[in-house]
Amino acid sequence: MATITTAPQSTWAPLRIRVFRVLWLAVLGSQLGTWMQTVGAQWLLVDEPNAGTLVSLVQTAGTLPVLLLALPGGVLADSLDRRRLLIWVQLFQVGVGVALTALTLAGVMTPPLLLTLTFALGCGMALTNPAYQAVIPELVPRSQIPEAAALGSIGMNLARSVGPALAGLLVAHVGVAAVFGINAVSFLVFAVALFLWHRRPPEDAGLPEPFVAALRAGGRYVRHSPVMRRLLLRVSVFIVPAVALWALLPLVASRRLGMGAGGYGLLLGALGVGAVLGALVLPRIRSALSANGMLAAAGLTYAVVLAILALVRVPAVAVVVLVPAGAAWMAVLSSLNAEVQLFLPRWVRARGLGTYQTVFFGGQAIGAVLWGLVADRIGLVPALLAAGAATALGVATIPLGPLLPSRHLNREPARPWPDPHLKIEPDPDAGPVVVEVSYTVAPEDEAAFLAAMPRLRRSRQRTGAVQWGVFRTGESPDQLVEVYVVPSWDEHLRQHSGRMTGADEELERHVRALSHPEPRVVHRLPIEPLRR
C-alpha cells in the first residue's frame, strides 16, 4: 500500500527541486501580475460614470471564467499534454496583455473593451489552474505534495498582499499601461519556464478521450467518490463564511479603523505575513494533529479573529490579529488542496481539481456577495460577528462530516484485468456495454463478499459504470453475478488500461479470492437494429 511519510518536512523542501522551484517562481510572478492588472483595470474606470458598478465588474470579469471553464479546463488538461496546453494558454494571455498595453497607451481603451479583455485573461486563468495543479505531483515526490501545496498558498497570499501595493506605486508614478505590460511579461516568463521543462510523458498515457465523454467521466468520478465529496463539503463550509474577512476588510480599514489605502495595504500585508509564518509551522502542526483536528483548530482561530475585528478599533491590534488569520486561511486551504492532489489518480486529476476550484471560487463569489449584502442590511459589526459564528458552526460540523482517511490508499495506475479477448471486434463507440462477472461463493464466504460489494460498486462507478447491481442465480444459489453497464466499448477499454488504481486492484484481488473457481467475465454488446 502506498503511503506518505508522516515525519515533518520543511515547507521549503520542494524548492530544492530545480524544476519545481523555477515553475513556482514563474507562477508567483504571474499571480503578482494578475493582481496588479486587476488594480490597474479598476483604476482606469474610477472616473467613468457608474464607476462603482464598473470597478466591481472587473473582479467579476476576472473570476467568472473560472466558474464557467474550470471543469472544461480540467478535461483538456487530462486529455492533452499538460505542458503544451499550459504553454499555449500563457502565449494567449501574452497576446491579451499586449493588446491591453497597446490600447491603453493609444488612449482608445473603453470600459466594454477593458472588461472583455479582462474576461479573456480570466479564461486563461481558468485553463491554467487545473492543468498546473495537476502537474505538481509530477514535479515533487508524493511525500512533499503537502509542502508543495503550502508553497502554492504562500505564493497566492503574497501576490494578493504585494501585487496591489506594487500596482498602486506604478500607476501613480508610471501609468496604468506599465502595469498591463508587466502582467504580459509575467505570462511570457511562465511560458518560457514551461518550455524549458522537459516533461516525461506518463507511461500510462492513452489516446485522448472525447470531450463530452471525458467531462461525464470526471463528474462520475467525483460523484461516486466519498473522499472527494467530503473534501468539497469541507472547503465550501469553510470558504463561504471565511471569505467575509476578505470581502469586508476594506470597510474595516476605512470605517472601523480610520485607515486609508496605505492602511488597507498594511492589513493585507499582515495576512500575507501570517500565511508565510503559518507555512513554517504547518509541518509540525500536521504531525501533531490529525487532518480534521488541524481544520478545527484553524477554523476556530479564524472565527475568533473575525469576532475581534468586529469589536476592536485599534489599528495595531487589527494588524496583529490578522497574522494568525492569514496562517489559518493558508493552513485550511493548502491542506485541503494537498488532500485533493494526493487522492486523485492521474487519469482524472485535472478534472477533479477543476471541480475543487469551481467549488472554491464559487464559494468565494457567493460568500463575498452574501456578506456584502448582510453588512449593508444589518451593519458591518453584526456581519463580522455573524461570519465568525458561521465559521465556528462549520467547525462544529466536522465530527458529523469529517475528512475521510485516504493517504494510505495506493493511487498509482494499475491494470488488474487482462485484455478482453472477443470473437468480434466492437466499434469503440458501440454501447451501452453490459459486463457480467459470475462468482461462485461458498456460504461461509458470502458475508465477506457482500460486505465488499459497496466498495466494488463505487470503484466500478468511478471508473465508468453508469448502472451496477449484484444478483443471485436462482438455479445455483452459490453463484452471485455482478452486472454493470458502461456507456461504450471505448469507456470499458479505458477501465482495463488506466483508470484503475492500486487500491482498486487490492479490492479486486480480495473479491476474486472469495470465488472458487475464478470469476467468469462475459461482455454483452449491443446488436445493430435488424433491417426489415
C-alpha positions in Angstrom: 0.0 0.0 0.0 1.4 3.4 -1.0 1.7 5.8 1.9 3.5 9.1 2.5 5.8 9.8 5.4 4.3 11.4 8.5 7.7 12.9 9.6 7.6 16.7 9.4 9.4 18.2 6.5 10.5 21.7 5.8 7.9 23.8 4.0 10.7 24.8 1.6 11.8 21.2 0.8 10.1 21.2 -2.7 12.1 24.3 -3.7 15.2 22.1 -3.6 13.9 20.5 -6.8 15.0 22.8 -9.6 12.1 22.4 -12.0 9.5 23.0 -9.2 11.5 26.0 -8.0 11.6 27.6 -11.4 7.9 27.0 -12.1 6.8 28.1 -8.6 8.7 31.4 -9.1 7.2 31.8 -12.5 3.7 31.2 -11.2 4.3 33.6 -8.3 5.3 36.3 -10.9 2.2 35.5 -12.9 0.0 35.8 -9.8 1.6 39.2 -8.9 1.0 40.3 -12.4 -2.7 39.3 -12.2 -3.3 41.2 -9.0 -1.5 44.2 -10.5 -3.6 44.0 -13.6 -6.8 44.0 -11.6 -5.8 47.1 -9.7 -4.8 48.8 -13.0 -8.1 47.9 -14.7 -10.1 49.2 -11.7 -8.0 52.5 -11.7 -8.8 53.1 -15.3 -12.5 53.0 -14.5 -12.7 55.2 -11.4 -13.5 58.4 -13.3 -16.2 56.7 -15.5 -19.9 57.2 -15.0 -21.3 54.4 -12.8 -17.7 53.8 -11.6 -18.8 51.8 -8.6 -20.5 49.2 -10.8 -17.7 49.1 -13.4 -15.0 48.7 -10.8 -16.8 45.7 -9.2 -17.3 44.2 -12.7 -13.5 44.0 -13.1 -13.3 41.4 -10.4 -16.4 39.6 -11.8 -14.9 39.5 -15.3 -11.7 38.1 -14.0 -13.2 35.3 -11.8 -16.4 34.4 -13.7 -14.5 32.4 -16.3 -13.1 30.1 -13.5 -16.6 29.1 -12.6 -17.5 28.5 -16.2 -14.3 26.9 -17.5 -12.6 25.1 -14.6 -14.3 21.8 -15.4 -13.8 22.1 -19.2 -10.2 23.2 -18.5 -9.7 20.0 -16.4 -11.0 17.9 -19.2 -8.5 19.5 -21.6 -5.6 19.1 -19.1 -6.5 15.4 -18.7 -6.9 14.8 -22.4 -3.9 16.8 -23.8 -0.3 17.2 -22.9 -0.5 19.4 -19.9 2.8 21.2 -20.5 1.9 22.1 -24.1 -1.6 23.2 -23.0 -0.1 25.5 -20.4 2.4 27.0 -22.9 -0.3 27.8 -25.4 -2.5 29.3 -22.8 0.3 31.5 -21.5 1.0 32.7 -25.0 -2.7 33.5 -25.5 -2.5 35.6 -22.3 0.6 37.3 -23.5 -1.3 38.4 -26.6 -4.2 39.7 -24.4 -1.8 41.5 -22.2 0.0 43.2 -25.1 -3.4 44.3 -26.5 -4.3 45.8 -23.1 -1.0 47.7 -23.0 -1.1 48.9 -26.6 -4.7 50.1 -26.4 -4.2 51.8 -23.1 -1.0 53.6 -24.4 -3.0 54.7 -27.5 -5.8 56.1 -25.3 -8.5 54.2 -27.0 -9.4 51.8 -24.2 -13.1 51.8 -23.4 -14.9 50.2 -20.4 -16.6 47.4 -22.5 -13.3 46.6 -24.2 -11.4 46.6 -20.9 -13.9 44.2 -19.3 -13.9 42.0 -22.4 -10.1 41.7 -22.3 -10.2 41.1 -18.5 -12.6 38.3 -19.2 -10.2 36.8 -21.7 -7.4 36.9 -19.1 -9.8 35.2 -16.7 -10.4 32.4 -19.3 -6.7 31.9 -19.4 -6.5 31.6 -15.7 -9.4 29.1 -15.7 -7.5 26.9 -18.1 -4.2 27.3 -16.3 -5.2 26.5 -12.8 -6.3 22.8 -13.1 -3.5 22.0 -15.5 -0.8 23.4 -13.3 -2.2 21.9 -10.1 -2.3 18.5 -11.9 1.4 18.6 -12.8 2.6 19.3 -9.3 2.6 15.6 -8.4 4.8 15.1 -11.4 7.3 17.7 -10.1 7.8 16.6 -6.5 7.7 13.3 -4.6 4.4 12.2 -3.2 5.7 12.8 0.4 6.3 16.5 -0.5 2.9 17.3 -2.0 1.5 18.8 1.2 4.6 21.2 1.4 4.2 22.0 -2.3 0.5 22.9 -1.7 1.6 25.1 1.2 4.1 26.9 -1.0 1.3 27.4 -3.5 -0.8 29.0 -0.8 2.1 31.2 0.2 2.5 32.4 -3.3 -1.1 33.2 -3.7 -1.2 35.1 -0.4 2.0 37.0 -1.2 0.7 38.0 -4.6 -2.6 39.1 -3.1 -0.8 41.2 -0.5 2.1 42.7 -2.5 0.5 42.9 -6.0 -2.0 45.7 -5.3 0.7 47.8 -3.5 3.1 47.5 -6.4 0.4 48.3 -8.8 -0.5 51.4 -6.8 3.1 52.7 -7.0 3.4 52.0 -10.7 0.0 53.6 -11.5 1.0 56.7 -9.5 4.5 57.1 -11.0 4.4 55.5 -14.4 0.8 54.8 -15.5 -1.7 52.0 -16.0 -0.1 50.8 -19.2 3.0 49.8 -17.3 1.0 47.5 -15.1 -0.6 45.8 -18.1 2.8 45.4 -19.7 4.3 43.8 -16.6 1.4 41.4 -16.5 2.1 40.4 -20.1 5.8 39.9 -19.4 4.9 37.7 -16.4 2.9 35.3 -18.7 5.8 35.2 -21.1 8.2 34.3 -18.3 5.9 31.5 -17.2 5.7 30.2 -20.8 9.5 30.2 -21.1 9.8 28.3 -17.9 7.4 25.7 -19.1 9.2 25.5 -22.5 12.5 24.7 -20.7 10.9 22.0 -18.7 11.4 18.6 -20.4 8.4 16.7 -19.2 8.4 13.0 -19.5 5.0 11.8 -20.7 3.3 9.3 -18.3 3.8 5.7 -19.3 0.0 5.1 -19.0 -1.0 7.9 -21.2 -3.5 6.7 -23.7 -5.5 8.2 -26.5 -7.4 11.4 -25.6 -11.0 10.9 -24.6 -13.8 12.6 -26.5 -14.5 15.9 -24.7 -18.1 15.2 -23.7 -17.4 11.6 -22.6 -14.4 12.9 -20.6 -16.5 15.6 -18.9 -19.1 13.0 -17.9 -16.4 10.6 -16.7 -14.9 13.3 -14.4 -18.3 14.1 -13.0 -19.0 10.4 -12.3 -15.6 10.0 -10.5 -16.3 12.9 -8.1 -19.9 11.9 -7.6 -19.1 8.3 -6.6 -16.0 9.2 -4.5 -16.9 9.7 -0.8 -13.4 11.1 -0.2 -13.8 13.8 -2.9 -17.4 14.7 -1.8 -16.2 15.2 1.8 -13.3 17.4 0.7 -15.7 19.6 -1.4 -18.0 19.8 1.6 -15.3 20.9 3.9 -13.9 23.6 1.6 -17.4 25.0 0.9 -18.3 25.0 4.6 -15.2 27.0 5.4 -14.9 29.3 2.5 -18.4 30.8 2.4 -18.2 32.4 5.9 -14.4 32.9 5.9 -14.4 35.0 2.8 -16.2 37.7 4.7 -12.8 38.8 6.0 -11.5 39.5 2.5 -14.8 41.0 1.3 -15.3 43.3 4.3 -11.6 44.2 5.1 -11.7 47.4 3.0 -14.7 48.6 5.1 -13.0 47.5 8.3 -9.9 49.6 7.3 -11.9 52.7 6.4 -14.9 52.7 8.7 -13.8 50.9 11.8 -10.0 51.7 11.9 -9.9 55.1 10.1 -7.2 53.9 7.8 -6.6 54.9 4.2 -5.4 52.9 1.2 -2.0 52.5 2.8 -3.5 51.1 5.9 -5.6 48.7 3.9 -2.3 47.5 2.3 -0.8 47.1 5.7 -3.7 44.8 6.7 -3.3 42.8 3.6 0.4 42.5 4.3 -0.3 41.2 7.8 -2.4 38.4 6.2 0.5 37.6 3.8 3.0 37.5 6.7 0.6 35.2 8.6 0.4 32.9 5.6 4.2 32.6 5.4 4.6 32.1 9.2 1.8 29.6 9.1 3.6 27.6 6.4 6.7 27.5 8.5 5.0 25.8 11.4 2.4 23.8 9.4 4.5 20.7 9.1 4.9 20.4 12.8 1.2 21.1 13.4 0.3 18.5 10.8 2.5 15.9 12.5 0.9 16.7 15.9 -2.8 16.9 14.8 -5.0 14.8 12.6 -6.2 16.4 9.4 -9.6 17.0 11.0 -8.0 18.4 14.2 -6.0 20.8 12.2 -9.1 22.0 10.3 -10.9 22.5 13.6 -8.0 24.5 15.2 -7.5 26.7 12.1 -11.3 27.3 11.8 -11.7 28.3 15.4 -8.7 30.6 15.1 -10.2 32.3 12.1 -13.6 32.6 13.8 -12.0 34.3 16.8 -10.2 36.8 14.5 -13.4 37.8 12.8 -15.0 38.5 16.2 -12.0 40.5 17.3 -12.1 42.6 14.1 -15.7 43.4 14.8 -15.0 44.6 18.3 -11.7 46.5 18.2 -11.0 49.9 16.8 -7.2 50.0 17.3 -5.3 49.5 14.0 -2.3 47.9 15.7 -4.5 45.3 17.3 -6.1 44.6 13.9 -2.7 44.1 12.3 -1.6 41.7 15.0 -4.7 39.5 14.9 -4.7 39.3 11.1 -1.4 37.4 11.3 -3.0 34.2 12.8 -5.9 34.7 10.4 -3.5 34.5 7.4 -1.9 31.4 8.9 -5.3 29.8 9.5 -6.5 30.6 6.0 -3.4 29.1 4.5 -3.5 26.0 6.7 -7.0 25.1 5.8 -6.8 25.7 2.0 -3.3 24.3 1.5 -4.2 21.2 3.5 -7.4 20.6 1.5 -5.7 21.2 -1.8 -2.9 18.7 -0.8 -5.5 16.1 0.1 -7.2 16.5 -3.3 -3.9 16.2 -5.1 -2.9 13.1 -3.1 -6.2 11.3 -3.6 -6.9 11.9 -7.3 -5.4 9.3 -9.7 -3.5 10.7 -12.7 -6.2 10.0 -15.3 -8.8 12.2 -13.7 -6.6 14.6 -11.6 -7.2 17.8 -13.5 -10.9 17.2 -13.8 -11.1 16.6 -10.0 -9.1 19.7 -9.4 -11.3 21.7 -11.7 -14.3 20.6 -9.7 -12.5 21.6 -6.5 -11.6 25.0 -7.9 -15.2 25.5 -9.1 -16.4 25.0 -5.5 -13.6 27.1 -4.1 -14.0 30.1 -6.4 -17.8 29.7 -6.4 -17.8 29.8 -2.6 -15.8 32.9 -2.6 -18.1 34.6 -5.1 -21.2 33.6 -3.3 -19.8 34.4 0.1 -18.5 37.8 -0.9 -21.8 38.9 -2.3 -23.7 37.4 0.7 -21.6 39.2 3.4 -21.7 42.4 1.4 -25.5 42.3 1.5 -25.5 41.3 5.1 -23.2 44.3 6.0 -25.5 46.7 4.1 -28.6 45.3 5.8 -27.6 44.9 9.4 -24.2 46.7 9.6 -20.5 45.9 9.4 -20.0 44.8 13.0 -23.0 42.3 13.1 -21.9 41.0 9.7 -18.4 40.2 11.0 -19.8 38.6 14.2 -22.2 36.5 12.1 -19.4 35.4 9.8 -17.4 34.4 12.9 -20.3 32.5 14.3 -20.9 30.7 10.9 -17.2 29.8 10.7 -17.3 28.3 14.2 -20.5 26.5 13.3 -18.7 25.0 10.3 -16.1 23.7 12.7 -18.8 22.1 14.8 -19.9 20.1 11.8 -16.5 18.4 11.4 -17.5 15.4 13.7 -20.6 14.9 11.5 -18.8 15.1 8.2 -15.0 14.7 8.8 -12.4 14.2 6.1 -12.1 10.5 5.2 -8.7 9.0 5.6 -7.2 8.4 2.1 -3.4 8.8 2.3 -2.9 5.1 2.9 -4.6 4.3 -0.5 -2.4 3.3 -3.4 -3.2 5.8 -6.2 -0.8 4.6 -8.8 -2.2 3.3 -12.1 -2.9 -0.5 -12.1 -4.2 -3.0 -14.7 -5.8 -5.8 -12.6 -7.8 -7.1 -15.6 -6.4 -8.9 -18.6 -7.3 -7.5 -22.0 -10.6 -8.8 -23.2 -10.5 -11.4 -26.0 -13.6 -11.4 -28.0 -14.6 -13.3 -31.2 -15.7 -10.0 -32.7 -14.1 -6.5 -32.8 -16.6 -4.0 -31.4 -16.7 -0.4 -32.6 -15.2 1.8 -29.9 -18.4 3.9 -29.9 -20.6 0.8 -29.6 -22.7 0.9 -26.4 -24.0 0.5 -23.9 -21.9 -2.5 -22.9 -23.1 -4.9 -20.3 -20.4 -6.6 -18.2 -21.3 -9.7 -16.2 -18.9 -11.2 -13.6 -20.0 -14.5 -12.2 -18.6 -15.5 -8.8 -19.0 -18.9 -7.1 -19.0 -18.1 -3.4 -19.2 -20.6 -0.6 -21.8 -19.9 2.1 -19.1 -19.2 4.7 -17.6 -16.5 2.5 -20.8 -14.8 1.4 -20.9 -12.3 4.3 -17.4 -11.1 3.4 -18.3 -11.0 -0.3 -21.4 -8.9 0.3 -19.6 -6.6 2.7 -17.1 -5.7 -0.1 -19.8 -5.1 -2.7 -20.5 -1.4 -1.8 -16.8 -0.6 -2.2 -16.7 -2.5 -5.5 -19.7 -0.7 -6.7 -18.1 2.7 -6.1 -14.9 1.5 -7.8 -16.9 0.5 -10.9 -18.9 3.7 -11.0 -15.8 5.9 -10.5 -14.1 4.3 -13.5 -17.0 4.2 -15.9 -20.1 2.2 -14.9 -23.5 4.1 -15.1 -25.5 1.2 -13.7 -24.5 -1.6 -11.3 -26.1 -4.5 -9.4 -25.4 -7.9 -7.9 -27.7 -10.8 -8.3 -28.1 -14.4 -7.1 -28.6 -17.2 -9.6 -31.9 -19.0 -8.8 -30.7 -22.3 -10.2 -27.3 -22.1 -8.4 -27.6 -20.2 -5.0 -23.9 -20.1 -4.6 -23.4 -18.3 -7.9 -23.5 -14.5 -7.5 -23.4 -12.3 -10.6 -22.2 -8.7 -10.7 -23.7 -6.8 -13.6 -22.7 -3.3 -14.6 -23.3 -1.1 -17.7 -20.7 1.1 -19.3 -21.7 3.7 -21.9 -19.4 2.5 -24.7 -16.8 -0.1 -25.5 -14.1 2.6 -25.5 -15.1 3.5 -22.0 -14.8 -0.1 -20.9 -11.4 -0.4 -22.5 -10.2 2.6 -20.5 -11.3 0.7 -17.4 -8.9 -2.0 -18.4 -6.0 0.3 -19.3 -5.5 3.2 -17.0 -8.5 4.1 -14.8 -7.9 1.6 -12.1 -5.6 2.3 -9.2 -3.6 0.1 -6.9 -6.4 0.5 -4.3 -8.9 -0.8 -6.9 -6.6 -3.7 -7.6 -6.3 -4.6 -4.0 -10.1 -4.6 -3.7 -10.5 -6.7 -6.9 -8.0 -9.2 -5.6 -9.9 -9.5 -2.3 -13.2 -10.1 -4.0 -11.8 -12.6 -6.5 -10.2 -14.6 -3.7 -13.7 -15.3 -2.3 -14.7 -17.0 -5.6 -13.9 -20.7 -6.2 -13.3 -21.2 -9.1 -12.1 -17.9 -10.5 -14.8 -15.5 -11.6 -16.0 -15.7 -15.2 -16.4 -12.5 -17.2 -18.9 -12.0 -20.1 -19.2 -8.9 -22.2 -22.6 -8.3 -23.8 -22.6 -5.9 -26.8 -25.4 -4.1 -28.5 -26.9 -5.6 -31.6 -27.4 -3.3 -34.6 -31.0 -2.7 -35.5 -32.2 -5.5 -37.8 -33.1 -4.4 -41.3 -36.5 -5.3 -42.5 
